[in-house]
Amino acid sequence: MSTLTICIVTAFCIGYLCIALEAVTKVNKAAIALLMCVVCWTLLMVDPASFYPSIAANEVIHHVAEAIEHHLGDAAGTLFFLMGAMTIVEIVDTNGGFNFVRDSLKTSSKRKLMWRMAFMTFFLSAILDNLTTSIVMIMVLRKLVQDHNDRLWYAALVVIAANSGGAFSPIGDVTTIMLWIKGVITTQGVLTEIFIPSLISMMIPAAIISTQLKGRFDKTQNLPKSDASQFTKAQRTAIFWLGVGGLVFVPIFKTITHLPPFMGILLVLGVLWTVTEIFHHNTDENDTMAKRVSDIMTKIDLSTIMFFLGILMAVAVLSEVGVLIAMGQGLNEIFQGNHYLVTGIIGVLSSIVDNVPLVAGCMGMYPVDPVAGADMAVDGVFWQLLAYCAGVGGSMLIIGSAAGVVVMGLEKITFGWYMKKISWIVFVGYICGILYYWCEKNVLEGLF
């Protein structure tokens, strides 16, 4: 590893440490992420030719510019998807669309609410995606639990359940979508063999967290039922199904048109905007739809968007200089043939750095090779475990997944609180899921 590469990795680690110590430094994590991104790319530009020896010296600057634009394009697609999803959820929430969901979950028992939210988040995440599901469930949670200390535990469980639910569905997480599109996992294979491990990785943490939630809610704990708009119950229900149903339609739209997912989000946003404007024609409200949407846009946490941009672009530098691939190759050499250890460690790493480039690196390092054994074939042990570990492993730290980052911004969860209270709980469920999968492949299949 060159001196310049070491400097880039050091800058990333220092930035990451400052993000982790946000509660101590009192500096917004978004500012640190943006600085980390710029510093890492600037260090790469000190001697870019050393990273691209096969490219002519007079063209290397142009190549770096193209690389930045490529990574920025990927990040922008994710960010527009995120902003669109957040706006859709805010529109649905502002117009009372989540009222009946809130009423179906509402209970005076803290533990009953926890289990209801856990299972709804788990299955909704598989249908939608873990990021959108987290936003929806936090909006509902805010209507059910007023006490912030209690809500932190529920919010942490939303992150766990959303990531676990996204791991067993080909459209539930960015990484499973990547593996599914690449053709290394199939819908039937991942649903039948990863479902129970994912369920275990959610239920064990939920059972442990339930010990922290005793008793029943006081009357002051539950927010009063809000009359967010003058819409009828039928109109509010229609808005809910247009919003949530539209989000379900996004992967279908992508399959049909081959357009990026954020285009589908913009389509849903446009339709939902139009329908709510039509509904408002029959109300007595004098404000315009433009004003309402402007108000909704101000509710979106742009600092979370900036943090996400900084993290994605900083990790892109590590990908460009080959650190992620080298890391994967080192794991492969140390644990030759043991896919459980390799993917398990990759899952832990996915809680530290973004799981998308990690999985992308693994897809480049470990091509589908049926000749090398069934483990590397389509729906082989390595690929299915990679889908599970990269998805569930991201829950170990609050910044280890897109769902965690969004919930962190919405509920102001500190890195230190999550690591102290939640990380070990997630790790227990994570290991138990891997152990069940091992038994499934080595014991149960032998019996049946």
C-alpha positions as a Markdown table, in Angstrom:
| # | Residue | x | y | z |
|---|---|---|---|---|
| 1 | Met | 0.0 | 0.0 | 0.0 |
| 2 | Ser | 1.5 | 3.3 | -1.1 |
| 3 | Thr | 2.0 | 6.3 | 1.3 |
| 4 | Leu | -0.7 | 8.2 | -0.5 |
| 5 | Thr | -3.2 | 5.4 | -0.1 |
| 6 | Ile | -2.4 | 5.2 | 3.6 |
| 7 | Cys | -3.0 | 9.0 | 3.9 |
| 8 | Ile | -6.4 | 8.6 | 2.2 |
| 9 | Val | -7.4 | 5.7 | 4.6 |
| 10 | Thr | -6.1 | 7.7 | 7.6 |
| 11 | Ala | -8.2 | 10.7 | 6.5 |
| 12 | Phe | -11.3 | 8.5 | 6.2 |
| 13 | Cys | -10.7 | 6.9 | 9.6 |
| 14 | Ile | -10.2 | 10.3 | 11.3 |
| 15 | Gly | -13.4 | 11.6 | 9.7 |
| 16 | Tyr | -15.3 | 8.4 | 10.7 |
| 17 | Leu | -14.0 | 8.8 | 14.2 |
| 18 | Cys | -15.3 | 12.4 | 14.4 |
| 19 | Ile | -18.7 | 11.2 | 13.1 |
| 20 | Ala | -18.8 | 8.6 | 15.8 |
| 21 | Leu | -17.9 | 11.1 | 18.4 |
| 22 | Glu | -20.5 | 13.7 | 17.3 |
| 23 | Ala | -22.1 | 13.8 | 20.8 |
| 24 | Val | -18.6 | 14.8 | 22.2 |
| 25 | Thr | -17.4 | 17.2 | 19.5 |
| 26 | Lys | -20.9 | 18.8 | 19.0 |
| 27 | Val | -20.0 | 19.2 | 15.3 |
| 28 | Asn | -22.8 | 18.0 | 12.9 |
| 29 | Lys | -21.9 | 14.7 | 11.2 |
| 30 | Ala | -22.9 | 16.1 | 7.8 |
| 31 | Ala | -20.2 | 18.7 | 8.0 |
| 32 | Ile | -17.6 | 16.1 | 8.9 |
| 33 | Ala | -18.7 | 13.8 | 6.1 |
| 34 | Leu | -18.5 | 16.5 | 3.5 |
| 35 | Leu | -15.0 | 17.5 | 4.7 |
| 36 | Met | -13.9 | 13.9 | 4.7 |
| 37 | Cys | -15.2 | 13.4 | 1.1 |
| 38 | Val | -13.3 | 16.5 | -0.2 |
| 39 | Val | -10.1 | 15.7 | 1.7 |
| 40 | Cys | -10.0 | 12.1 | 0.4 |
| 41 | Trp | -10.6 | 13.2 | -3.2 |
| 42 | Thr | -8.0 | 16.0 | -2.9 |
| 43 | Leu | -5.4 | 13.5 | -1.6 |
| 44 | Leu | -6.1 | 11.3 | -4.6 |
| 45 | Met | -5.3 | 14.2 | -6.9 |
| 46 | Val | -1.9 | 14.7 | -5.3 |
| 47 | Asp | -0.6 | 11.9 | -7.6 |
| 48 | Pro | -3.5 | 10.5 | -9.6 |
| 49 | Ala | -1.2 | 8.7 | -12.0 |
| 50 | Ser | 0.0 | 6.3 | -9.3 |
| 51 | Phe | -3.5 | 5.0 | -9.0 |
| 52 | Tyr | -4.1 | 4.6 | -12.8 |
| 53 | Pro | -0.8 | 3.4 | -14.2 |
| 54 | Ser | -2.4 | 2.0 | -17.4 |
| 55 | Ile | -3.8 | 5.5 | -18.4 |
| 56 | Ala | -1.6 | 8.1 | -20.2 |
| 57 | Ala | -0.4 | 10.9 | -18.0 |
| 58 | Asn | -2.1 | 13.6 | -20.0 |
| 59 | Glu | -5.5 | 11.9 | -19.7 |
| 60 | Val | -5.4 | 10.8 | -16.0 |
| 61 | Ile | -7.0 | 14.1 | -14.8 |
| 62 | His | -9.8 | 13.6 | -17.3 |
| 63 | His | -10.3 | 10.0 | -16.1 |
| 64 | Val | -10.5 | 11.1 | -12.4 |
| 65 | Ala | -13.1 | 13.7 | -13.4 |
| 66 | Glu | -15.1 | 11.0 | -15.1 |
| 67 | Ala | -14.8 | 8.8 | -12.1 |
| 68 | Ile | -16.1 | 11.5 | -9.8 |
| 69 | Glu | -19.0 | 12.2 | -12.2 |
| 70 | His | -19.7 | 8.4 | -12.3 |
| 71 | His | -19.8 | 8.1 | -8.5 |
| 72 | Leu | -21.7 | 11.3 | -8.1 |
| 73 | Gly | -24.3 | 10.0 | -10.6 |
| 74 | Asp | -24.7 | 6.8 | -8.5 |
| 75 | Ala | -25.0 | 8.9 | -5.3 |
| 76 | Ala | -27.4 | 11.4 | -6.9 |
| 77 | Gly | -29.7 | 8.5 | -7.9 |
| 78 | Thr | -29.8 | 7.3 | -4.3 |
| 79 | Leu | -30.2 | 10.8 | -2.9 |
| 80 | Phe | -33.1 | 11.7 | -5.3 |
| 81 | Phe | -34.7 | 8.4 | -4.5 |
| 82 | Leu | -34.4 | 9.2 | -0.8 |
| 83 | Met | -35.7 | 12.8 | -1.1 |
| 84 | Gly | -38.6 | 11.6 | -3.3 |
| 85 | Ala | -39.5 | 8.8 | -0.8 |
| 86 | Met | -39.3 | 11.2 | 2.1 |
| 87 | Thr | -41.5 | 13.8 | 0.3 |
| 88 | Ile | -44.1 | 11.1 | -0.6 |
| 89 | Val | -44.2 | 9.9 | 3.0 |
| 90 | Glu | -44.5 | 13.5 | 4.3 |
| 91 | Ile | -47.4 | 14.2 | 1.9 |
| 92 | Val | -49.2 | 11.0 | 3.0 |
| 93 | Asp | -48.5 | 11.9 | 6.7 |
| 94 | Thr | -49.6 | 15.6 | 6.4 |
| 95 | Asn | -52.9 | 14.6 | 4.8 |
| 96 | Gly | -53.7 | 12.0 | 7.4 |
| 97 | Gly | -52.9 | 8.9 | 5.3 |
| 98 | Phe | -51.2 | 7.1 | 8.1 |
| 99 | Asn | -54.1 | 7.5 | 10.5 |
| 100 | Phe | -55.6 | 4.0 | 10.0 |
| 101 | Val | -52.1 | 2.4 | 10.2 |
| 102 | Arg | -51.5 | 4.2 | 13.5 |
| 103 | Asp | -54.9 | 3.1 | 14.8 |
| 104 | Ser | -54.3 | -0.5 | 13.8 |
| 105 | Leu | -51.0 | -0.5 | 15.7 |
| 106 | Lys | -52.2 | 1.5 | 18.7 |
| 107 | Thr | -52.2 | -0.3 | 22.1 |
| 108 | Ser | -51.6 | 0.7 | 25.7 |
| 109 | Ser | -49.0 | -2.1 | 26.2 |
| 110 | Lys | -45.5 | -1.1 | 25.4 |
| 111 | Arg | -44.4 | -4.6 | 24.5 |
| 112 | Lys | -47.4 | -5.3 | 22.3 |
| 113 | Leu | -46.7 | -2.1 | 20.3 |
| 114 | Met | -43.0 | -3.2 | 20.0 |
| 115 | Trp | -43.9 | -6.6 | 18.5 |
| 116 | Arg | -46.6 | -5.2 | 16.2 |
| 117 | Met | -44.1 | -2.6 | 14.9 |
| 118 | Ala | -41.3 | -5.2 | 14.5 |
| 119 | Phe | -43.4 | -7.6 | 12.4 |
| 120 | Met | -45.0 | -4.8 | 10.3 |
| 121 | Thr | -41.6 | -3.2 | 9.6 |
| 122 | Phe | -40.1 | -6.6 | 8.8 |
| 123 | Phe | -42.6 | -7.6 | 6.2 |
| 124 | Leu | -43.2 | -4.1 | 4.8 |
| 125 | Ser | -39.4 | -3.8 | 4.2 |
| 126 | Ala | -39.5 | -6.8 | 2.0 |
| 127 | Ile | -42.3 | -5.4 | -0.1 |
| 128 | Leu | -41.0 | -1.8 | -0.3 |
| 129 | Asp | -37.4 | -1.4 | 0.8 |
| 130 | Asn | -35.7 | -0.9 | 4.1 |
| 131 | Leu | -35.1 | 2.8 | 3.6 |
| 132 | Thr | -38.6 | 3.8 | 2.7 |
| 133 | Thr | -40.1 | 1.5 | 5.3 |
| 134 | Ser | -38.0 | 3.1 | 8.0 |
| 135 | Ile | -39.3 | 6.5 | 7.1 |
| 136 | Val | -42.9 | 5.3 | 7.1 |
| 137 | Met | -42.6 | 3.6 | 10.4 |
| 138 | Ile | -40.9 | 6.5 | 12.2 |
| 139 | Met | -43.7 | 8.7 | 11.0 |
| 140 | Val | -46.2 | 6.3 | 12.5 |
| 141 | Leu | -44.1 | 5.9 | 15.6 |
| 142 | Arg | -44.1 | 9.6 | 16.3 |
| 143 | Lys | -47.9 | 9.5 | 16.4 |
| 144 | Leu | -48.0 | 6.6 | 18.9 |
| 145 | Val | -45.1 | 7.4 | 21.4 |
| 146 | Gln | -44.5 | 10.9 | 22.7 |
| 147 | Asp | -41.8 | 10.1 | 25.2 |
| 148 | His | -38.5 | 10.4 | 23.3 |
| 149 | Asn | -36.6 | 8.0 | 25.6 |
| 150 | Asp | -39.1 | 5.2 | 24.9 |
| 151 | Arg | -39.2 | 6.1 | 21.2 |
| 152 | Leu | -35.4 | 5.6 | 20.9 |
| 153 | Trp | -35.8 | 1.9 | 21.6 |
| 154 | Tyr | -38.7 | 1.6 | 19.1 |
| 155 | Ala | -36.7 | 3.5 | 16.5 |
| 156 | Ala | -33.7 | 1.2 | 17.0 |
| 157 | Leu | -35.9 | -1.8 | 16.5 |
| 158 | Val | -37.3 | -0.2 | 13.3 |
| 159 | Val | -33.7 | -0.1 | 11.9 |
| 160 | Ile | -33.1 | -3.8 | 12.9 |
| 161 | Ala | -36.4 | -5.1 | 11.5 |
| 162 | Ala | -36.1 | -3.0 | 8.3 |
| 163 | Asn | -32.6 | -4.3 | 7.5 |
| 164 | Ser | -33.5 | -7.9 | 8.4 |
| 165 | Gly | -36.7 | -7.7 | 6.3 |
| 166 | Gly | -34.8 | -6.3 | 3.3 |
| 167 | Ala | -32.2 | -9.1 | 3.4 |
| 168 | Phe | -34.5 | -11.9 | 2.5 |
| 169 | Ser | -36.2 | -10.1 | -0.4 |
| 170 | Pro | -34.6 | -9.5 | -3.8 |
| 171 | Ile | -36.1 | -5.9 | -3.8 |
| 172 | Gly | -35.8 | -5.2 | -0.1 |
| 173 | Asp | -32.3 | -3.7 | 0.0 |
| 174 | Val | -29.9 | -2.1 | -2.4 |
| 175 | Thr | -27.4 | -5.0 | -2.0 |
| 176 | Thr | -30.0 | -7.7 | -2.7 |
| 177 | Ile | -31.2 | -5.8 | -5.7 |
| 178 | Met | -27.5 | -5.7 | -7.0 |
| 179 | Leu | -27.1 | -9.5 | -6.4 |
| 180 | Trp | -30.5 | -10.2 | -8.0 |
| 181 | Ile | -29.8 | -8.1 | -11.1 |
| 182 | Lys | -26.4 | -9.7 | -11.4 |
| 183 | Gly | -28.1 | -13.1 | -11.4 |
| 184 | Val | -26.2 | -14.7 | -8.5 |
| 185 | Ile | -29.3 | -15.1 | -6.4 |
| 186 | Thr | -32.9 | -15.9 | -7.5 |
| 187 | Thr | -36.2 | -14.8 | -6.0 |
| 188 | Gln | -37.1 | -18.3 | -5.0 |
| 189 | Gly | -33.7 | -19.2 | -3.6 |
| 190 | Val | -33.3 | -16.1 | -1.3 |
| 191 | Leu | -36.9 | -16.3 | -0.1 |
| 192 | Thr | -36.9 | -19.9 | 0.8 |
| 193 | Glu | -33.4 | -20.1 | 2.4 |
| 194 | Ile | -32.8 | -16.6 | 3.9 |
| 195 | Phe | -36.3 | -15.9 | 5.3 |
| 196 | Ile | -35.9 | -17.8 | 8.6 |
| 197 | Pro | -32.3 | -16.6 | 9.3 |
| 198 | Ser | -33.6 | -13.0 | 8.7 |
| 199 | Leu | -36.6 | -13.6 | 10.9 |
| 200 | Ile | -34.3 | -14.9 | 13.7 |
| 201 | Ser | -32.0 | -11.9 | 13.3 |
| 202 | Met | -35.1 | -9.6 | 14.0 |
| 203 | Met | -36.9 | -11.7 | 16.7 |
| 204 | Ile | -33.9 | -12.2 | 19.0 |
| 205 | Pro | -33.1 | -8.5 | 19.3 |
| 206 | Ala | -36.8 | -7.7 | 19.6 |
| 207 | Ala | -37.0 | -10.2 | 22.5 |
| 208 | Ile | -34.0 | -8.6 | 24.2 |
| 209 | Ile | -35.3 | -5.0 | 23.6 |
| 210 | Ser | -38.7 | -6.0 | 25.0 |
| 211 | Thr | -37.1 | -6.3 | 28.4 |
| 212 | Gln | -36.4 | -2.6 | 28.3 |
| 213 | Leu | -40.1 | -1.7 | 27.6 |
| 214 | Lys | -42.2 | -2.6 | 30.7 |
| 215 | Gly | -45.6 | -1.5 | 31.7 |
| 216 | Arg | -48.2 | 0.5 | 29.8 |
| 217 | Phe | -48.5 | 3.9 | 28.2 |
| 218 | Asp | -49.8 | 6.8 | 30.2 |
| 219 | Lys | -52.4 | 9.0 | 28.5 |
| 220 | Thr | -49.7 | 11.6 | 28.0 |
| 221 | Gln | -47.5 | 9.1 | 26.2 |
| 222 | Asn | -49.8 | 8.9 | 23.1 |
| 223 | Leu | -50.2 | 11.9 | 20.8 |
| 224 | Pro | -53.8 | 13.0 | 20.3 |
| 225 | Lys | -55.4 | 12.1 | 17.0 |
| 226 | Ser | -54.6 | 14.9 | 14.6 |
| 227 | Asp | -56.9 | 16.4 | 12.1 |
| 228 | Ala | -54.1 | 17.0 | 9.6 |
| 229 | Ser | -56.5 | 17.9 | 6.8 |
| 230 | Gln | -60.1 | 18.3 | 5.9 |
| 231 | Phe | -60.0 | 15.1 | 3.8 |
| 232 | Thr | -62.6 | 12.3 | 4.3 |
| 233 | Lys | -61.5 | 8.9 | 5.6 |
| 234 | Ala | -61.9 | 7.5 | 2.1 |
| 235 | Gln | -59.6 | 10.2 | 0.7 |
| 236 | Arg | -57.0 | 9.7 | 3.4 |
| 237 | Thr | -57.0 | 5.9 | 2.7 |
| 238 | Ala | -56.7 | 6.6 | -1.1 |
| 239 | Ile | -53.7 | 8.9 | -0.4 |
| 240 | Phe | -52.1 | 6.1 | 1.7 |
| 241 | Trp | -52.5 | 3.4 | -1.0 |
| 242 | Leu | -51.3 | 5.8 | -3.7 |
| 243 | Gly | -48.2 | 6.6 | -1.7 |
| 244 | Val | -47.3 | 3.1 | -0.4 |
| 245 | Gly | -48.7 | 1.3 | -3.5 |
| 246 | Gly | -46.7 | 3.7 | -5.7 |
| 247 | Leu | -43.5 | 2.8 | -3.8 |
| 248 | Val | -44.3 | -0.9 | -4.4 |
| 249 | Phe | -44.7 | 0.0 | -8.1 |
| 250 | Val | -41.2 | 1.6 | -8.3 |
| 251 | Pro | -39.3 | -1.7 | -8.9 |
| 252 | Ile | -41.9 | -2.8 | -11.3 |
| 253 | Phe | -41.6 | 0.5 | -13.2 |
| 254 | Lys | -37.8 | 0.0 | -13.3 |
| 255 | Thr | -38.2 | -3.6 | -14.7 |
| 256 | Ile | -40.6 | -2.4 | -17.4 |
| 257 | Thr | -38.8 | 0.8 | -18.5 |
| 258 | His | -35.2 | 0.0 | -17.4 |
| 259 | Leu | -35.1 | 3.6 | -16.0 |
| 260 | Pro | -33.3 | 4.3 | -12.7 |
| 261 | Pro | -35.4 | 3.8 | -9.6 |
| 262 | Phe | -35.5 | 7.6 | -8.8 |
| 263 | Met | -37.5 | 8.1 | -12.0 |
| 264 | Gly | -40.2 | 5.8 | -10.6 |
| 265 | Ile | -40.2 | 7.8 | -7.4 |
| 266 | Leu | -40.7 | 11.0 | -9.3 |
| 267 | Leu | -43.6 | 9.4 | -11.2 |
| 268 | Val | -45.2 | 8.4 | -7.9 |
| 269 | Leu | -44.6 | 11.9 | -6.5 |
| 270 | Gly | -46.1 | 13.6 | -9.5 |
| 271 | Val | -49.3 | 11.4 | -9.4 |
| 272 | Leu | -49.7 | 11.8 | -5.6 |
| 273 | Trp | -49.2 | 15.5 | -5.9 |
| 274 | Thr | -51.8 | 15.8 | -8.6 |
| 275 | Val | -54.4 | 13.7 | -6.7 |
| 276 | Thr | -54.0 | 15.6 | -3.5 |
| 277 | Glu | -54.4 | 18.9 | -5.4 |
| 278 | Ile | -57.6 | 17.6 | -6.9 |
| 279 | Phe | -58.8 | 16.6 | -3.5 |
| 280 | His | -58.1 | 20.1 | -2.1 |
| 281 | His | -60.5 | 21.6 | -4.7 |
| 282 | Asn | -63.3 | 20.4 | -2.5 |
| 283 | Thr | -62.0 | 21.8 | 0.7 |
| 284 | Asp | -62.4 | 25.2 | 2.3 |
| 285 | Glu | -58.6 | 25.7 | 2.5 |
| 286 | Asn | -57.3 | 28.9 | 0.9 |
| 287 | Asp | -53.6 | 28.0 | 0.6 |
| 288 | Thr | -52.3 | 26.7 | -2.7 |
| 289 | Met | -50.8 | 23.3 | -3.3 |
| 290 | Ala | -47.5 | 24.9 | -4.1 |
| 291 | Lys | -47.4 | 26.4 | -0.6 |
| 292 | Arg | -48.3 | 23.1 | 1.0 |
| 293 | Val | -45.5 | 21.3 | -0.9 |
| 294 | Ser | -43.1 | 24.0 | 0.0 |
| 295 | Asp | -44.0 | 23.5 | 3.6 |
| 296 | Ile | -43.5 | 19.7 | 3.3 |
| 297 | Met | -40.1 | 20.2 | 1.6 |
| 298 | Thr | -38.9 | 22.2 | 4.6 |
| 299 | Lys | -39.6 | 19.2 | 6.8 |
| 300 | Ile | -37.0 | 17.1 | 5.0 |
| 301 | Asp | -33.8 | 16.8 | 6.9 |
| 302 | Leu | -31.3 | 18.1 | 4.4 |
| 303 | Ser | -28.4 | 17.6 | 6.8 |
| 304 | Thr | -29.1 | 13.8 | 6.5 |
| 305 | Ile | -29.0 | 14.1 | 2.7 |
| 306 | Met | -25.7 | 15.9 | 2.9 |
| 307 | Phe | -24.3 | 13.3 | 5.3 |
| 308 | Phe | -25.3 | 10.5 | 3.0 |
| 309 | Leu | -23.7 | 12.3 | 0.0 |
| 310 | Gly | -20.4 | 12.8 | 1.9 |
| 311 | Ile | -20.3 | 9.2 | 3.1 |
| 312 | Leu | -21.0 | 7.7 | -0.3 |
| 313 | Met | -18.5 | 9.9 | -2.1 |
| 314 | Ala | -15.8 | 9.3 | 0.6 |
| 315 | Val | -16.3 | 5.5 | 0.3 |
| 316 | Ala | -16.1 | 5.9 | -3.5 |
| 317 | Val | -12.5 | 7.1 | -3.0 |
| 318 | Leu | -11.6 | 3.9 | -1.1 |
| 319 | Ser | -13.2 | 2.0 | -4.0 |
| 320 | Glu | -11.2 | 4.0 | -6.6 |
| 321 | Val | -7.8 | 3.4 | -4.9 |
| 322 | Gly | -8.5 | -0.3 | -4.5 |
| 323 | Val | -8.7 | -0.5 | -0.7 |
| 324 | Leu | -12.1 | -2.3 | -0.6 |
| 325 | Ile | -11.0 | -5.0 | -3.1 |
| 326 | Ala | -7.7 | -5.5 | -1.3 |
| 327 | Met | -9.6 | -5.9 | 1.9 |
| 328 | Gly | -11.8 | -8.6 | 0.3 |
| 329 | Gln | -8.8 | -10.4 | -1.2 |
| 330 | Gly | -7.1 | -10.4 | 2.2 |
| 331 | Leu | -10.2 | -12.0 | 3.8 |
| 332 | Asn | -10.3 | -14.6 | 1.1 |
| 333 | Glu | -6.6 | -15.5 | 1.6 |
| 334 | Ile | -6.9 | -15.7 | 5.4 |
| 335 | Phe | -10.1 | -17.8 | 5.5 |
| 336 | Gln | -9.7 | -19.9 | 2.3 |
| 337 | Gly | -12.8 | -22.0 | 1.6 |
| 338 | Asn | -14.7 | -20.8 | 4.7 |
| 339 | His | -17.5 | -18.8 | 3.2 |
| 340 | Tyr | -19.3 | -18.4 | 6.6 |
| 341 | Leu | -16.3 | -16.6 | 8.1 |
| 342 | Val | -15.6 | -14.4 | 5.0 |
| 343 | Thr | -19.2 | -13.3 | 4.6 |
| 344 | Gly | -19.6 | -12.9 | 8.3 |
| 345 | Ile | -16.7 | -10.5 | 8.5 |
| 346 | Ile | -18.0 | -8.7 | 5.4 |
| 347 | Gly | -21.3 | -8.2 | 7.3 |
| 348 | Val | -19.5 | -6.7 | 10.3 |
| 349 | Leu | -17.5 | -4.4 | 7.9 |
| 350 | Ser | -20.8 | -3.3 | 6.3 |
| 351 | Ser | -21.7 | -1.7 | 9.6 |
| 352 | Ile | -18.6 | 0.5 | 9.3 |
| 353 | Val | -18.5 | 1.3 | 5.6 |
| 354 | Asp | -21.3 | 1.4 | 3.1 |
| 355 | Asn | -22.4 | -2.2 | 2.2 |
| 356 | Val | -23.0 | -1.2 | -1.5 |
| 357 | Pro | -19.3 | -0.9 | -2.5 |
| 358 | Leu | -18.4 | -3.9 | -0.3 |
| 359 | Val | -20.9 | -6.1 | -2.2 |
| 360 | Ala | -19.9 | -4.6 | -5.5 |
| 361 | Gly | -16.3 | -5.4 | -4.7 |
| 362 | Cys | -17.2 | -9.0 | -3.8 |
| 363 | Met | -19.2 | -9.4 | -7.0 |
| 364 | Gly | -16.0 | -8.4 | -8.9 |
| 365 | Met | -13.7 | -10.6 | -6.8 |
| 366 | Tyr | -15.9 | -13.7 | -6.7 |
| 367 | Pro | -17.5 | -14.3 | -10.1 |
| 368 | Val | -20.1 | -17.0 | -10.4 |
| 369 | Asp | -18.1 | -20.2 | -10.9 |
| 370 | Pro | -20.1 | -23.4 | -10.8 |
| 371 | Val | -16.9 | -25.4 | -11.6 |
| 372 | Ala | -15.3 | -24.2 | -8.3 |
| 373 | Gly | -18.2 | -25.8 | -6.3 |
| 374 | Ala | -21.8 | -25.4 | -5.5 |
| 375 | Asp | -21.0 | -22.6 | -2.9 |
| 376 | Met | -20.1 | -20.1 | -5.7 |
| 377 | Ala | -22.9 | -21.1 | -8.1 |
| 378 | Val | -26.1 | -19.3 | -8.5 |
| 379 | Asp | -27.9 | -19.4 | -5.1 |
| 380 | Gly | -24.8 | -20.9 | -3.6 |
| 381 | Val | -23.9 | -20.5 | 0.1 |
| 382 | Phe | -21.5 | -17.6 | -0.5 |
| 383 | Trp | -24.0 | -15.4 | -2.4 |
| 384 | Gln | -27.0 | -16.1 | -0.2 |
| 385 | Leu | -24.9 | -15.5 | 2.9 |
| 386 | Leu | -23.6 | -12.3 | 1.3 |
| 387 | Ala | -27.2 | -11.1 | 0.9 |
| 388 | Tyr | -28.0 | -11.9 | 4.5 |
| 389 | Cys | -24.7 | -10.6 | 6.1 |
| 390 | Ala | -24.5 | -7.3 | 4.1 |
| 391 | Gly | -28.1 | -6.5 | 4.9 |
| 392 | Val | -28.4 | -7.6 | 8.6 |
| 393 | Gly | -24.8 | -6.6 | 9.4 |
| 394 | Gly | -25.6 | -3.0 | 8.6 |
| 395 | Ser | -27.7 | -2.8 | 11.7 |
| 396 | Met | -24.8 | -3.2 | 14.1 |
| 397 | Leu | -24.0 | 0.5 | 13.9 |
| 398 | Ile | -26.5 | 3.3 | 13.4 |
| 399 | Ile | -24.5 | 4.6 | 10.4 |
| 400 | Gly | -24.1 | 1.1 | 8.9 |
| 401 | Ser | -27.2 | 1.3 | 6.6 |
| 402 | Ala | -29.3 | 3.9 | 4.8 |
| 403 | Ala | -32.2 | 3.0 | 7.1 |
| 404 | Gly | -30.0 | 3.7 | 10.1 |
| 405 | Val | -28.7 | 7.0 | 8.8 |
| 406 | Val | -32.2 | 8.2 | 8.1 |
| 407 | Val | -33.6 | 7.1 | 11.5 |
| 408 | Met | -30.5 | 8.7 | 13.1 |
| 409 | Gly | -31.4 | 12.0 | 11.5 |
| 410 | Leu | -35.2 | 11.8 | 12.2 |
| 411 | Glu | -35.0 | 10.7 | 15.8 |
| 412 | Lys | -31.6 | 12.3 | 16.7 |
| 413 | Ile | -30.1 | 9.0 | 17.9 |
| 414 | Thr | -26.5 | 9.4 | 18.9 |
| 415 | Phe | -23.8 | 7.1 | 17.7 |
| 416 | Gly | -22.6 | 6.3 | 21.2 |
| 417 | Trp | -26.1 | 5.5 | 22.6 |
| 418 | Tyr | -26.8 | 3.0 | 19.7 |
| 419 | Met | -23.4 | 1.4 | 20.0 |
| 420 | Lys | -23.7 | 1.0 | 23.8 |
| 421 | Lys | -27.3 | -0.2 | 23.9 |
| 422 | Ile | -28.1 | -1.8 | 20.6 |
| 423 | Ser | -24.9 | -3.0 | 18.8 |
| 424 | Trp | -24.4 | -6.1 | 20.9 |
| 425 | Ile | -28.0 | -7.1 | 20.7 |
| 426 | Val | -27.9 | -6.9 | 16.9 |
| 427 | Phe | -24.7 | -9.0 | 16.9 |
| 428 | Val | -26.3 | -11.8 | 18.9 |
| 429 | Gly | -29.2 | -12.0 | 16.4 |
| 430 | Tyr | -26.8 | -11.8 | 13.5 |
| 431 | Ile | -24.7 | -14.7 | 14.7 |
| 432 | Cys | -27.8 | -16.8 | 15.5 |
| 433 | Gly | -29.1 | -16.3 | 11.9 |
| 434 | Ile | -25.8 | -17.5 | 10.5 |
| 435 | Leu | -25.8 | -20.5 | 12.8 |
| 436 | Tyr | -29.3 | -21.4 | 11.7 |
| 437 | Tyr | -28.3 | -21.1 | 8.0 |
| 438 | Trp | -25.4 | -23.4 | 8.7 |
| 439 | Cys | -27.7 | -26.0 | 10.3 |
| 440 | Glu | -30.1 | -25.5 | 7.4 |
| 441 | Lys | -27.4 | -26.3 | 4.8 |
| 442 | Asn | -25.4 | -29.0 | 6.7 |
| 443 | Val | -28.0 | -30.7 | 9.0 |
| 444 | Leu | -31.5 | -30.2 | 7.8 |
| 445 | Glu | -30.8 | -30.9 | 4.1 |
| 446 | Gly | -29.1 | -34.1 | 5.1 |
| 447 | Leu | -32.2 | -35.2 | 7.1 |
| 448 | Phe | -34.6 | -34.4 | 4.3 |
